[in-house]
Structures are given as C-alpha cells and as structure tokens.
C-alpha cells in the first residue's frame, strides 16, 4: 500500500517538526502493527452483535 507508506513517511517527518499539532497527530496515528493484528484477530462477530442494527421483523 504505497499510499499508506507515503502517509506514515509524512507523519514521521511531522513528528520531527516544531508544530505541536503535527507532532500530536504523528503520535496518535502510530500503531504497532503487531498490536493491531492481535486486536483484529481477537475480535469476532459476537463483539459487533450488540452494536449492529437488528433486521426489522417482517
């Protein structure tokens, strides 16, 4: 995904800038890929059932 690589490259350079907004954005968007993968694999359909809309009874 070249677009994401470009995005994170820009964030990396932003974190070194003096702009506090860009520094904060860079910190907030950094996600450890192992943690993201673990979270994704631990979520199942049952986790979404409470918040997903129920089909209308016919």
Order of alpha helices (4+ residues) and beta strands (2+ residues): alpha-alpha-alpha-alpha
